[in-house]
């Protein structure tokens, strides 16, 4: 069994749900199993705290439930960067959605932006019998981030 993985890297101005859906359509047509989007891709990457707070999304919110509803038509696993908020705390997070269902998240453990709290967990995800973990950008500079996976 094989696993087909795709990545998306576009201009920082091309973020958002409409663009994500466009690339999910393409990936599904190409029989991709997992597609990965950059950090902050759903709501826009920023290092400005006020801006981050204005766009941050809580995965337990109705707004996020609407995002999931928009993605449930796609039979694919998507790793999507988001600015997440939980109880007022900001995180640079990668959410993992499979067939429109949130299956988990990874919070950047070595944020250098100065506005995000560090994550503490290294979850493992499984698709089609393949296991994978996530590191976000700057995390790759630290051996512990990979070793803990």
ABEGO torsion letter per residue (X at the ends): XBBBBBBBBBBAAABEAAAAAAAAAAAAAAGBABBBBBBGAAAEBBABAAAAAAABBBAABAAAAAAAAAAAABBBBBBBBBBBBBGGBBBBBBBBBBGGBBAEBBBBABBAAGABBBBABBBBBBBGGBBBBBBBEAAAABAAAAAAX
